[in-house]
Amino acid sequence: MKHRLLMAAAAAAIVASFGASTNAVAQDRYCLQGRIWGYPGNCQFASYAQCMATASGTNAYCGGNPRYYARRYRGYR
């Protein structure tokens, strides 16, 4: 019984760690940019829709985070 409980706790910890790592990586894909924000801007958005919802009604727009894409495509030069 103790071994099953220990295995279940270990499996839950492993699954939780995978979920946390993907959210941390995807957190900074898009940047809110504009006159107030500068370049690269406020880079805390995981999706383009999330960034555009924040930019709605302001004089701002969304673009890809150059730091994210530089890390992702570094090996293809």
N, C-alpha and C positions, 0 to 999 in steps of 0.2 A: 504494500500500500504506500509506503514512504517513497519507494522508487518511482511509482506512477505519478505521485504528486510532484516530485522533483523534476521528472521528465516534462510534465505539463508546464511547470513554471519556467523551465529552460526554453521550451518551445515558444511560449508566450513572449519571453524576453527577446528571442531571435526575431520573431515576426514584428514586434514593436520597433526593433532597431532598424529593420528594412524600411518601414513606413516613415520613420523620422528622417532617414538619410535622403530619401527621394524628395521629401518636402523641403528639406534644407537646400538641396541642389536646385530645385525648380523655383525657389523663392525669388530669384533676382533676374528673371529672363527679360522683363520689359521695364522701361524707364519712362516716367512722366517727364516730358521735356517742354520747355518754353522759356519765355523771357524771365520769369521768376525762378525757374528751376535750373537754368543753365544746361551745361553738357557734362556728363551724361545724364544728369537729372536725378530724380527720386526713383531709385532702382529697387523697389521692394515688391514688384508685382509678378505673380506666377503666370498669369494669363493676359492676353491682349485685351480681352473683354473686361477684365477687372481693372486694368489700367484705363481703358476708355471710359468706363463708368466713373472713375475718379476725375478724369479730365473733362467730363461733360459739364457744360455751362461755364467753362473757364477758357482762357486764351492759351491752352496747352494742348499737347498732342503726345502720342506714345510712339516709342521706337524701341528697337532691340537694344539690349544692354551690350555694349562693345566688350566689356570684361567677360561676360558669360560666353559670347561667341568666340572670343580669342582663346579662352581655355578649351572650348569644345573642339575647335578646328586647328589647334596648334600643330598637330602631327601631319597635316595635309599640305604643307608648303613645299 
